[in-house]
Amino acid sequence: MVTPAETHHRIVKDALQAGKHVLVEKPFALKEHDAKEMVGLGQDKILMGGYITCYDPCVEEIKRRLKEIGEVCSVHSERMGPFPNHSHTDIISDLTCHDVATLLYLEIKGNIENAYDVPKKRSLQVRGEKGELVTDYHGVWWDGTLSYERDPSEQPLLKEVLSFFNAIETGEEPRTGRAFGLAVVKECERIRAMADLELTRYVSYRPNGFDVVTLPSE
């Protein structure tokens, strides 16, 4: 389901009540109470959020190697780009939710930085006591040396859709299923509550203090 974010709650409800399986593009929902209502419906159907970074081979590689770097000391997830050509959502539902989902999938906490009106950039840095893993979503570097390069044929969107089909066939909860989707929305709403989102173009989130710093639009 790819529709404006403010319609997700209503359309997902209608689809589940009609007995349909649903794959909904991010954001899963805009409000926690909407997400809770969604996950309470159609328990015999698959409801999956389209958090594409959780199916990215580079993120999967970092998850596979996390134990090798020992205790995680610091995490920095960065996602920046041009101002979107739509006005139906904010920077947290548009960008921050991807980073929140990525860190939830990796089961780690860390700093998140998002910005509009800057050159596109995607990166994730995880530093441990025994080494550092960094990805630009094209490859993974171990202490500055390229250790994994993504095969261009491995498309995260295709992996996401195939995961949805597999969940329908097997009945197994997908990686970004209803409980995961609710968790992302809940965390994003918590961040949003700390920010002045009058078309905010920059968010810097620190889970260990300071929390959200925002720079208002011009």
ZAPA-959409 format. One record per residue: residue in three letters; residue number from 1; x, z, y of N, C-alpha, C in turn. Coordinates in steps of 0.02 Angstrom, whole numbers, plus 50000, padded with zeros to 5 digits. Layout:
+------+-----+-------+-------+-------+-------+-------+-------+-------+-------+-------+
: rest :  nr :   npx :   npz :   npy :  capx :  capz :  capy :   cpx :   cpz :   cpy :
+------+-----+-------+-------+-------+-------+-------+-------+-------+-------+-------+
:  Ala : NUM :     X :     Z :     Y :     X :     Z :     Y :     X :     Z :     Y :
...
+------+-----+-------+-------+-------+-------+-------+-------+-------+-------+-------+
END
This chain:
+------+-----+-------+-------+-------+-------+-------+-------+-------+-------+-------+
: rest :  nr :   npx :   npz :   npy :  capx :  capz :  capy :   cpx :   cpz :   cpy :
+------+-----+-------+-------+-------+-------+-------+-------+-------+-------+-------+
:  Met :   1 : 50042 : 50000 : 49941 : 50000 : 50000 : 50000 : 50044 : 50000 : 50062 :
:  Val :   2 : 50040 : 49948 : 50101 : 50081 : 49942 : 50162 : 50033 : 49932 : 50220 :
:  Thr :   3 : 50016 : 49986 : 50253 : 49970 : 49984 : 50310 : 49997 : 50032 : 50363 :
:  Pro :   4 : 49970 : 50030 : 50425 : 49993 : 50077 : 50476 : 49989 : 50149 : 50451 :
:  Ala :   5 : 50038 : 50190 : 50470 : 50045 : 50258 : 50444 : 49982 : 50300 : 50452 :
:  Glu :   6 : 49947 : 50291 : 50508 : 49889 : 50333 : 50521 : 49831 : 50317 : 50474 :
:  Thr :   7 : 49835 : 50261 : 50437 : 49781 : 50243 : 50390 : 49796 : 50265 : 50319 :
:  His :   8 : 49856 : 50290 : 50305 : 49876 : 50305 : 50237 : 49829 : 50355 : 50204 :
:  His :   9 : 49814 : 50409 : 50238 : 49772 : 50462 : 50209 : 49705 : 50433 : 50187 :
:  Arg :  10 : 49672 : 50397 : 50231 : 49605 : 50371 : 50216 : 49607 : 50320 : 50160 :
:  Ile :  11 : 49654 : 50273 : 50162 : 49655 : 50219 : 50112 : 49676 : 50246 : 50044 :
:  Val :  12 : 49726 : 50291 : 50043 : 49746 : 50321 : 49979 : 49688 : 50359 : 49948 :
:  Lys :  13 : 49652 : 50397 : 49987 : 49594 : 50434 : 49962 : 49543 : 50386 : 49931 :
:  Asp :  14 : 49528 : 50332 : 49968 : 49479 : 50283 : 49943 : 49502 : 50252 : 49878 :
:  Ala :  15 : 49567 : 50236 : 49874 : 49593 : 50203 : 49814 : 49592 : 50250 : 49754 :
:  Leu :  16 : 49613 : 50312 : 49764 : 49613 : 50360 : 49708 : 49542 : 50376 : 49685 :
:  Gln :  17 : 49497 : 50382 : 49732 : 49427 : 50396 : 49714 : 49395 : 50336 : 49679 :
:  Ala :  18 : 49425 : 50277 : 49689 : 49400 : 50217 : 49655 : 49435 : 50207 : 49588 :
:  Gly :  19 : 49478 : 50255 : 49568 : 49511 : 50252 : 49503 : 49572 : 50208 : 49501 :
:  Lys :  20 : 49606 : 50199 : 49559 : 49665 : 50156 : 49562 : 49729 : 50197 : 49563 :
:  His :  21 : 49782 : 50169 : 49534 : 49849 : 50195 : 49543 : 49873 : 50173 : 49612 :
:  Val :  22 : 49913 : 50215 : 49645 : 49933 : 50199 : 49714 : 50008 : 50209 : 49725 :
:  Leu :  23 : 50040 : 50158 : 49751 : 50108 : 50162 : 49778 : 50100 : 50153 : 49853 :
:  Val :  24 : 50114 : 50205 : 49892 : 50104 : 50202 : 49964 : 50172 : 50203 : 49999 :
:  Glu :  25 : 50180 : 50155 : 50044 : 50242 : 50151 : 50083 : 50251 : 50214 : 50124 :
:  Lys :  26 : 50313 : 50230 : 50140 : 50325 : 50289 : 50182 : 50294 : 50278 : 50251 :
:  Pro :  27 : 50274 : 50331 : 50286 : 50271 : 50400 : 50263 : 50213 : 50411 : 50216 :
:  Phe :  28 : 50222 : 50453 : 50167 : 50169 : 50470 : 50119 : 50105 : 50488 : 50155 :
:  Ala :  29 : 50111 : 50529 : 50206 : 50056 : 50548 : 50251 : 50088 : 50575 : 50314 :
:  Leu :  30 : 50048 : 50580 : 50367 : 50075 : 50606 : 50430 : 50068 : 50682 : 50436 :
:  Lys :  31 : 50019 : 50710 : 50401 : 50006 : 50782 : 50405 : 50007 : 50814 : 50336 :
:  Glu :  32 : 50030 : 50876 : 50333 : 50034 : 50911 : 50270 : 49965 : 50920 : 50239 :
:  His :  33 : 49914 : 50936 : 50280 : 49847 : 50946 : 50251 : 49819 : 50881 : 50223 :
:  Asp :  34 : 49837 : 50824 : 50254 : 49816 : 50760 : 50226 : 49850 : 50747 : 50159 :
:  Ala :  35 : 49915 : 50761 : 50156 : 49953 : 50751 : 50094 : 49926 : 50795 : 50039 :
:  Lys :  36 : 49909 : 50857 : 50055 : 49882 : 50903 : 50005 : 49816 : 50877 : 49977 :
:  Glu :  37 : 49774 : 50849 : 50022 : 49711 : 50821 : 49998 : 49723 : 50761 : 49953 :
:  Met :  38 : 49771 : 50719 : 49970 : 49788 : 50661 : 49930 : 49811 : 50680 : 49860 :
:  Val :  39 : 49857 : 50729 : 49856 : 49885 : 50746 : 49791 : 49834 : 50782 : 49747 :
:  Gly :  40 : 49781 : 50808 : 49778 : 49730 : 50841 : 49739 : 49680 : 50794 : 49707 :
:  Leu :  41 : 49685 : 50730 : 49725 : 49637 : 50680 : 49699 : 49668 : 50639 : 49643 :
:  Gly :  42 : 49626 : 50612 : 49599 : 49648 : 50565 : 49548 : 49706 : 50590 : 49506 :
:  Gln :  43 : 49699 : 50650 : 49479 : 49754 : 50679 : 49441 : 49773 : 50638 : 49379 :
:  Asp :  44 : 49728 : 50595 : 49357 : 49743 : 50553 : 49299 : 49772 : 50486 : 49320 :
:  Lys :  45 : 49786 : 50478 : 49384 : 49814 : 50416 : 49410 : 49883 : 50430 : 49440 :
:  Ile :  46 : 49923 : 50378 : 49445 : 49990 : 50384 : 49475 : 49983 : 50377 : 49551 :
:  Leu :  47 : 50011 : 50426 : 49586 : 50016 : 50423 : 49659 : 50090 : 50431 : 49676 :
:  Met :  48 : 50118 : 50381 : 49707 : 50191 : 50379 : 49718 : 50207 : 50359 : 49789 :
:  Gly :  49 : 50255 : 50394 : 49819 : 50278 : 50377 : 49886 : 50334 : 50327 : 49885 :
:  Gly :  50 : 50334 : 50282 : 49933 : 50384 : 50229 : 49936 : 50447 : 50250 : 49974 :
:  Tyr :  51 : 50481 : 50301 : 49949 : 50543 : 50323 : 49981 : 50602 : 50287 : 49949 :
:  Ile :  52 : 50618 : 50230 : 49977 : 50661 : 50180 : 49946 : 50733 : 50204 : 49935 :
:  Thr :  53 : 50758 : 50249 : 49977 : 50827 : 50272 : 49969 : 50836 : 50311 : 49903 :
:  Cys :  54 : 50782 : 50338 : 49877 : 50787 : 50375 : 49814 : 50797 : 50329 : 49754 :
:  Tyr :  55 : 50791 : 50264 : 49766 : 50802 : 50214 : 49714 : 50864 : 50171 : 49730 :
:  Asp :  56 : 50900 : 50191 : 49782 : 50960 : 50153 : 49801 : 51016 : 50169 : 49752 :
:  Pro :  57 : 51049 : 50119 : 49724 : 51104 : 50131 : 49676 : 51160 : 50174 : 49704 :
:  Cys :  58 : 51173 : 50169 : 49769 : 51226 : 50210 : 49799 : 51207 : 50284 : 49801 :
:  Val :  59 : 51144 : 50298 : 49815 : 51120 : 50367 : 49814 : 51120 : 50393 : 49742 :
:  Glu :  60 : 51100 : 50351 : 49696 : 51101 : 50370 : 49625 : 51173 : 50386 : 49603 :
:  Glu :  61 : 51221 : 50347 : 49628 : 51291 : 50358 : 49610 : 51315 : 50425 : 49638 :
:  Ile :  62 : 51295 : 50441 : 49699 : 51314 : 50506 : 49728 : 51283 : 50563 : 49688 :
:  Lys :  63 : 51221 : 50556 : 49668 : 51188 : 50607 : 49628 : 51226 : 50617 : 49562 :
:  Arg :  64 : 51246 : 50562 : 49532 : 51282 : 50565 : 49468 : 51348 : 50601 : 49475 :
:  Arg :  65 : 51380 : 50596 : 49533 : 51448 : 50622 : 49542 : 51450 : 50688 : 49581 :
:  Leu :  66 : 51394 : 50715 : 49599 : 51393 : 50775 : 49641 : 51433 : 50833 : 49610 :
:  Lys :  67 : 51426 : 50842 : 49545 : 51461 : 50897 : 49513 : 51537 : 50891 : 49518 :
:  Glu :  68 : 51561 : 50828 : 49526 : 51633 : 50817 : 49528 : 51665 : 50844 : 49592 :
:  Ile :  69 : 51625 : 50850 : 49646 : 51654 : 50874 : 49709 : 51649 : 50950 : 49716 :
:  Gly :  70 : 51622 : 50983 : 49666 : 51617 : 51056 : 49669 : 51562 : 51079 : 49716 :
:  Glu :  71 : 51568 : 51139 : 49739 : 51518 : 51167 : 49784 : 51514 : 51127 : 49848 :
:  Val :  72 : 51453 : 51107 : 49867 : 51444 : 51067 : 49927 : 51455 : 51110 : 49989 :
:  Cys :  73 : 51498 : 51086 : 50033 : 51515 : 51123 : 50094 : 51477 : 51097 : 50155 :
:  Ser :  74 : 51467 : 51032 : 50159 : 51431 : 51004 : 50216 : 51401 : 50937 : 50197 :
:  Val :  75 : 51345 : 50921 : 50230 : 51309 : 50858 : 50218 : 51287 : 50830 : 50286 :
:  His :  76 : 51297 : 50765 : 50295 : 51274 : 50732 : 50357 : 51243 : 50666 : 50339 :
:  Ser :  77 : 51178 : 50659 : 50355 : 51142 : 50597 : 50341 : 51122 : 50566 : 50407 :
:  Glu :  78 : 51139 : 50502 : 50415 : 51130 : 50468 : 50479 : 51090 : 50404 : 50469 :
:  Arg :  79 : 51041 : 50393 : 50514 : 50999 : 50333 : 50510 : 50980 : 50314 : 50581 :
:  Met :  80 : 51003 : 50256 : 50603 : 50992 : 50235 : 50672 : 50974 : 50161 : 50674 :
:  Gly :  81 : 50944 : 50140 : 50729 : 50926 : 50070 : 50735 : 50887 : 50056 : 50798 :
:  Pro :  82 : 50865 : 49993 : 50806 : 50827 : 49974 : 50865 : 50758 : 50007 : 50866 :
:  Phe :  83 : 50730 : 50011 : 50926 : 50663 : 50040 : 50932 : 50614 : 49996 : 50895 :
:  Pro :  84 : 50569 : 50025 : 50854 : 50523 : 49984 : 50814 : 50472 : 49947 : 50857 :
:  Asn :  85 : 50446 : 49892 : 50829 : 50397 : 49852 : 50866 : 50326 : 49876 : 50853 :
:  His :  86 : 50319 : 49939 : 50833 : 50253 : 49967 : 50824 : 50252 : 50036 : 50857 :
:  Ser :  87 : 50193 : 50060 : 50873 : 50188 : 50124 : 50909 : 50145 : 50174 : 50871 :
:  His :  88 : 50131 : 50160 : 50806 : 50084 : 50203 : 50770 : 50118 : 50261 : 50735 :
:  Thr :  89 : 50183 : 50270 : 50747 : 50217 : 50325 : 50715 : 50272 : 50351 : 50761 :
:  Asp :  90 : 50306 : 50403 : 50741 : 50360 : 50430 : 50781 : 50425 : 50425 : 50741 :
:  Ile :  91 : 50480 : 50445 : 50772 : 50546 : 50437 : 50741 : 50551 : 50477 : 50676 :
:  Ile :  92 : 50516 : 50533 : 50671 : 50521 : 50574 : 50611 : 50486 : 50539 : 50552 :
:  Ser :  93 : 50427 : 50510 : 50564 : 50392 : 50474 : 50511 : 50425 : 50407 : 50496 :
:  Asp :  94 : 50462 : 50380 : 50545 : 50492 : 50314 : 50536 : 50562 : 50318 : 50505 :
:  Leu :  95 : 50604 : 50364 : 50530 : 50674 : 50368 : 50508 : 50690 : 50433 : 50471 :
:  Thr :  96 : 50673 : 50489 : 50502 : 50693 : 50554 : 50474 : 50667 : 50564 : 50403 :
:  Cys :  97 : 50607 : 50538 : 50389 : 50578 : 50549 : 50323 : 50622 : 50519 : 50268 :
:  His :  98 : 50658 : 50465 : 50282 : 50703 : 50436 : 50232 : 50760 : 50485 : 50215 :
:  Asp :  99 : 50787 : 50516 : 50267 : 50843 : 50563 : 50256 : 50819 : 50626 : 50221 :
:  Val : 100 : 50760 : 50650 : 50241 : 50731 : 50708 : 50207 : 50721 : 50694 : 50133 :
:  Ala : 101 : 50693 : 50635 : 50118 : 50681 : 50616 : 50048 : 50747 : 50610 : 50009 :
:  Thr : 102 : 50797 : 50580 : 50041 : 50862 : 50573 : 50007 : 50892 : 50640 : 49989 :
:  Leu : 103 : 50891 : 50687 : 50035 : 50920 : 50753 : 50022 : 50879 : 50792 : 49971 :
:  Leu : 104 : 50813 : 50784 : 49973 : 50771 : 50816 : 49922 : 50786 : 50789 : 49853 :
:  Tyr : 105 : 50795 : 50724 : 49848 : 50811 : 50692 : 49784 : 50879 : 50717 : 49759 :
:  Leu : 106 : 50927 : 50724 : 49804 : 50994 : 50748 : 49785 : 50995 : 50824 : 49775 :
:  Glu : 107 : 50943 : 50857 : 49795 : 50937 : 50931 : 49790 : 50992 : 50966 : 49829 :
:  Ile : 108 : 51003 : 50942 : 49889 : 51051 : 50972 : 49935 : 51019 : 50977 : 50005 :
:  Lys : 109 : 51046 : 51020 : 50046 : 51024 : 51026 : 50115 : 51080 : 51004 : 50160 :
:  Gly : 110 : 51062 : 50977 : 50219 : 51114 : 50955 : 50264 : 51088 : 50935 : 50332 :
:  Asn : 111 : 51133 : 50911 : 50373 : 51117 : 50889 : 50440 : 51089 : 50818 : 50439 :
:  Ile : 112 : 51041 : 50805 : 50482 : 51010 : 50740 : 50488 : 51015 : 50717 : 50561 :
:  Glu : 113 : 51036 : 50655 : 50571 : 51039 : 50628 : 50639 : 51007 : 50559 : 50640 :
:  Asn : 114 : 50959 : 50551 : 50685 : 50922 : 50488 : 50691 : 50919 : 50467 : 50764 :
:  Ala : 115 : 50921 : 50401 : 50777 : 50916 : 50377 : 50845 : 50887 : 50308 : 50848 :
:  Tyr : 116 : 50852 : 50293 : 50903 : 50827 : 50226 : 50918 : 50870 : 50195 : 50973 :
:  Asp : 117 : 50862 : 50130 : 50981 : 50895 : 50093 : 51034 : 50971 : 50095 : 51029 :
:  Val : 118 : 50996 : 50095 : 50967 : 51068 : 50091 : 50954 : 51078 : 50043 : 50897 :
:  Pro : 119 : 51139 : 50018 : 50886 : 51151 : 49973 : 50830 : 51132 : 50006 : 50763 :
:  Lys : 120 : 51107 : 49966 : 50718 : 51084 : 49991 : 50653 : 51142 : 50023 : 50615 :
:  Lys : 121 : 51130 : 50082 : 50588 : 51180 : 50117 : 50549 : 51146 : 50162 : 50498 :
:  Arg : 122 : 51171 : 50161 : 50437 : 51146 : 50204 : 50383 : 51207 : 50234 : 50348 :
:  Ser : 123 : 51209 : 50299 : 50343 : 51266 : 50330 : 50308 : 51246 : 50399 : 50282 :
:  Leu : 124 : 51282 : 50420 : 50230 : 51273 : 50486 : 50201 : 51342 : 50512 : 50181 :
:  Gln : 125 : 51358 : 50572 : 50204 : 51422 : 50603 : 50190 : 51410 : 50671 : 50156 :
:  Val : 126 : 51438 : 50680 : 50097 : 51432 : 50743 : 50061 : 51502 : 50769 : 50047 :
:  Arg : 127 : 51519 : 50824 : 50077 : 51586 : 50852 : 50069 : 51583 : 50914 : 50025 :
:  Gly : 128 : 51626 : 50915 : 49974 : 51629 : 50971 : 49929 : 51698 : 51003 : 49929 :
:  Glu : 129 : 51704 : 51057 : 49891 : 51769 : 51092 : 49890 : 51823 : 51051 : 49855 :
:  Lys : 130 : 51803 : 51001 : 49815 : 51852 : 50961 : 49777 : 51856 : 50888 : 49800 :
:  Gly : 131 : 51816 : 50870 : 49848 : 51818 : 50800 : 49871 : 51759 : 50783 : 49914 :
:  Glu : 132 : 51757 : 50721 : 49937 : 51704 : 50698 : 49982 : 51677 : 50631 : 49957 :
:  Leu : 133 : 51610 : 50625 : 49957 : 51576 : 50563 : 49940 : 51541 : 50537 : 50002 :
:  Val : 134 : 51551 : 50472 : 50017 : 51521 : 50441 : 50076 : 51491 : 50374 : 50055 :
:  Thr : 135 : 51431 : 50360 : 50081 : 51402 : 50294 : 50068 : 51375 : 50264 : 50132 :
:  Asp : 136 : 51380 : 50198 : 50137 : 51346 : 50160 : 50190 : 51289 : 50119 : 50160 :
:  Tyr : 137 : 51271 : 50137 : 50099 : 51218 : 50105 : 50060 : 51237 : 50035 : 50035 :
:  His : 138 : 51301 : 50019 : 50041 : 51329 : 49959 : 50010 : 51381 : 49977 : 49958 :
:  Gly : 139 : 51411 : 50035 : 49967 : 51462 : 50060 : 49921 : 51468 : 50135 : 49928 :
:  Val : 140 : 51508 : 50165 : 49883 : 51521 : 50237 : 49886 : 51596 : 50247 : 49888 :
:  Trp : 141 : 51619 : 50290 : 49934 : 51690 : 50306 : 49941 : 51703 : 50377 : 49918 :
:  Trp : 142 : 51755 : 50386 : 49879 : 51779 : 50452 : 49858 : 51843 : 50466 : 49897 :
:  Asp : 143 : 51840 : 50514 : 49942 : 51898 : 50532 : 49983 : 51930 : 50471 : 50015 :
:  Gly : 144 : 51888 : 50427 : 50042 : 51912 : 50369 : 50079 : 51926 : 50308 : 50037 :
:  Thr : 145 : 51922 : 50312 : 49971 : 51936 : 50255 : 49928 : 51871 : 50230 : 49897 :
:  Leu : 146 : 51860 : 50165 : 49903 : 51799 : 50136 : 49875 : 51799 : 50146 : 49799 :
:  Ser : 147 : 51749 : 50181 : 49774 : 51745 : 50195 : 49702 : 51685 : 50162 : 49669 :
:  Tyr : 148 : 51638 : 50138 : 49710 : 51579 : 50105 : 49683 : 51553 : 50055 : 49734 :
:  Glu : 149 : 51542 : 49994 : 49712 : 51514 : 49942 : 49756 : 51448 : 49918 : 49727 :
:  Arg : 150 : 51397 : 49919 : 49767 : 51331 : 49901 : 49743 : 51327 : 49827 : 49728 :
:  Asp : 151 : 51299 : 49810 : 49670 : 51285 : 49741 : 49652 : 51227 : 49717 : 49695 :
:  Pro : 152 : 51236 : 49662 : 49733 : 51182 : 49637 : 49777 : 51117 : 49623 : 49740 :
:  Ser : 153 : 51122 : 49612 : 49674 : 51061 : 49598 : 49636 : 51021 : 49661 : 49622 :
:  Glu : 154 : 51052 : 49719 : 49632 : 51017 : 49783 : 49622 : 50980 : 49802 : 49686 :
:  Gln : 155 : 50918 : 49782 : 49689 : 50877 : 49793 : 49748 : 50836 : 49856 : 49742 :
:  Pro : 156 : 50845 : 49905 : 49787 : 50808 : 49968 : 49783 : 50732 : 49958 : 49782 :
:  Leu : 157 : 50707 : 49910 : 49821 : 50634 : 49900 : 49822 : 50609 : 49878 : 49754 :
:  Leu : 158 : 50646 : 49834 : 49721 : 50625 : 49812 : 49654 : 50627 : 49871 : 49606 :
:  Lys : 159 : 50679 : 49913 : 49610 : 50683 : 49972 : 49566 : 50625 : 50019 : 49579 :
:  Glu : 160 : 50606 : 50026 : 49641 : 50550 : 50069 : 49659 : 50485 : 50043 : 49628 :
:  Val : 161 : 50473 : 49979 : 49635 : 50411 : 49949 : 49608 : 50410 : 49953 : 49531 :
:  Leu : 162 : 50467 : 49940 : 49500 : 50471 : 49944 : 49427 : 50460 : 50016 : 49403 :
:  Ser : 163 : 50483 : 50064 : 49443 : 50471 : 50135 : 49426 : 50396 : 50150 : 49428 :
:  Phe : 164 : 50361 : 50121 : 49476 : 50289 : 50129 : 49481 : 50254 : 50100 : 49420 :
:  Phe : 165 : 50274 : 50040 : 49401 : 50244 : 50008 : 49341 : 50257 : 50049 : 49278 :
:  Asn : 166 : 50319 : 50075 : 49274 : 50337 : 50115 : 49215 : 50295 : 50179 : 49212 :
:  Ala : 167 : 50283 : 50210 : 49270 : 50243 : 50271 : 49272 : 50171 : 50256 : 49250 :
:  Ile : 168 : 50145 : 50199 : 49269 : 50077 : 50180 : 49248 : 50074 : 50172 : 49173 :
:  Glu : 169 : 50126 : 50139 : 49145 : 50127 : 50126 : 49073 : 50137 : 50189 : 49032 :
:  Thr : 170 : 50180 : 50234 : 49056 : 50198 : 50293 : 49016 : 50160 : 50356 : 49034 :
:  Gly : 171 : 50132 : 50357 : 49095 : 50099 : 50417 : 49118 : 50146 : 50469 : 49145 :
:  Glu : 172 : 50211 : 50454 : 49147 : 50260 : 50502 : 49171 : 50261 : 50503 : 49248 :
:  Glu : 173 : 50274 : 50562 : 49275 : 50278 : 50570 : 49347 : 50339 : 50531 : 49373 :
:  Pro : 174 : 50330 : 50487 : 49422 : 50387 : 50449 : 49449 : 50432 : 50493 : 49491 :
:  Arg : 175 : 50490 : 50469 : 49505 : 50541 : 50506 : 49544 : 50513 : 50529 : 49611 :
:  Thr : 176 : 50474 : 50487 : 49643 : 50446 : 50504 : 49708 : 50370 : 50510 : 49702 :
:  Gly : 177 : 50348 : 50547 : 49653 : 50277 : 50556 : 49640 : 50243 : 50602 : 49689 :
:  Arg : 178 : 50183 : 50624 : 49672 : 50141 : 50660 : 49719 : 50172 : 50726 : 49744 :
:  Ala : 179 : 50203 : 50764 : 49700 : 50233 : 50827 : 49721 : 50292 : 50814 : 49768 :
:  Phe : 180 : 50331 : 50762 : 49753 : 50388 : 50744 : 49795 : 50363 : 50721 : 49864 :
:  Gly : 181 : 50312 : 50678 : 49864 : 50284 : 50654 : 49927 : 50260 : 50710 : 49971 :
:  Leu : 182 : 50226 : 50758 : 49941 : 50202 : 50816 : 49979 : 50260 : 50856 : 50008 :
:  Ala : 183 : 50313 : 50864 : 49969 : 50371 : 50902 : 49992 : 50404 : 50869 : 50052 :
:  Val : 184 : 50408 : 50802 : 50051 : 50438 : 50766 : 50108 : 50395 : 50775 : 50170 :
:  Val : 185 : 50330 : 50767 : 50163 : 50285 : 50774 : 50221 : 50289 : 50845 : 50249 :
:  Lys : 186 : 50290 : 50894 : 50205 : 50294 : 50964 : 50227 : 50357 : 50977 : 50268 :
:  Glu : 187 : 50414 : 50952 : 50245 : 50476 : 50962 : 50281 : 50477 : 50924 : 50347 :
:  Cys : 188 : 50451 : 50863 : 50347 : 50448 : 50823 : 50409 : 50402 : 50856 : 50460 :
:  Glu : 189 : 50347 : 50884 : 50438 : 50302 : 50918 : 50484 : 50336 : 50980 : 50514 :
:  Arg : 190 : 50375 : 51014 : 50474 : 50411 : 51073 : 50498 : 50461 : 51052 : 50553 :
:  Ile : 191 : 50496 : 50996 : 50542 : 50543 : 50971 : 50592 : 50506 : 50949 : 50654 :
:  Arg : 192 : 50450 : 50914 : 50645 : 50411 : 50889 : 50701 : 50386 : 50946 : 50745 :
:  Ala : 193 : 50368 : 51001 : 50714 : 50341 : 51058 : 50751 : 50393 : 51087 : 50799 :
:  Met : 194 : 50456 : 51074 : 50786 : 50510 : 51101 : 50828 : 50532 : 51051 : 50882 :
:  Ala : 195 : 50502 : 50992 : 50882 : 50526 : 50940 : 50927 : 50472 : 50918 : 50976 :
:  Asp : 196 : 50493 : 50897 : 51034 : 50448 : 50865 : 51082 : 50451 : 50791 : 51069 :
:  Leu : 197 : 50398 : 50764 : 51039 : 50401 : 50695 : 51015 : 50364 : 50646 : 51061 :
:  Glu : 198 : 50375 : 50653 : 51126 : 50348 : 50604 : 51173 : 50391 : 50541 : 51169 :
:  Leu : 199 : 50380 : 50503 : 51116 : 50419 : 50442 : 51103 : 50494 : 50458 : 51099 :
:  Thr : 200 : 50509 : 50515 : 51069 : 50579 : 50536 : 51062 : 50621 : 50481 : 51029 :
:  Arg : 201 : 50681 : 50472 : 51055 : 50726 : 50420 : 51029 : 50785 : 50450 : 50990 :
:  Tyr : 202 : 50791 : 50515 : 50991 : 50849 : 50546 : 50957 : 50828 : 50613 : 50927 :
:  Val : 203 : 50847 : 50624 : 50864 : 50834 : 50688 : 50831 : 50898 : 50709 : 50796 :
:  Ser : 204 : 50918 : 50770 : 50807 : 50976 : 50799 : 50772 : 50952 : 50864 : 50741 :
:  Tyr : 205 : 50949 : 50865 : 50674 : 50921 : 50922 : 50638 : 50976 : 50960 : 50602 :
:  Arg : 206 : 50980 : 51024 : 50613 : 51029 : 51068 : 50581 : 50991 : 51123 : 50545 :
:  Pro : 207 : 50989 : 51123 : 50479 : 50949 : 51172 : 50442 : 50974 : 51244 : 50447 :
:  Asn : 208 : 51036 : 51253 : 50470 : 51064 : 51320 : 50473 : 51063 : 51350 : 50543 :
:  Gly : 209 : 51021 : 51322 : 50585 : 51017 : 51348 : 50653 : 51003 : 51291 : 50701 :
:  Phe : 210 : 50995 : 51303 : 50763 : 50986 : 51253 : 50815 : 50927 : 51206 : 50800 :
:  Asp : 211 : 50919 : 51189 : 50737 : 50864 : 51149 : 50713 : 50860 : 51081 : 50749 :
:  Val : 212 : 50810 : 51069 : 50792 : 50801 : 51002 : 50819 : 50820 : 50999 : 50892 :
:  Val : 213 : 50859 : 50949 : 50909 : 50875 : 50934 : 50978 : 50847 : 50865 : 50992 :
:  Thr : 214 : 50809 : 50856 : 51045 : 50779 : 50791 : 51058 : 50797 : 50768 : 51129 :
:  Leu : 215 : 50806 : 50703 : 51135 : 50816 : 50672 : 51201 : 50755 : 50629 : 51214 :
:  Pro : 216 : 50716 : 50643 : 51267 : 50655 : 50606 : 51279 : 50669 : 50534 : 51300 :
:  Ser : 217 : 50619 : 50492 : 51290 : 50624 : 50422 : 51311 : 50631 : 50417 : 51386 :
:  Glu : 218 : 50661 : 50362 : 51407 : 50666 : 50350 : 51479 : 50599 : 50326 : 51505 :
+------+-----+-------+-------+-------+-------+-------+-------+-------+-------+-------+
END
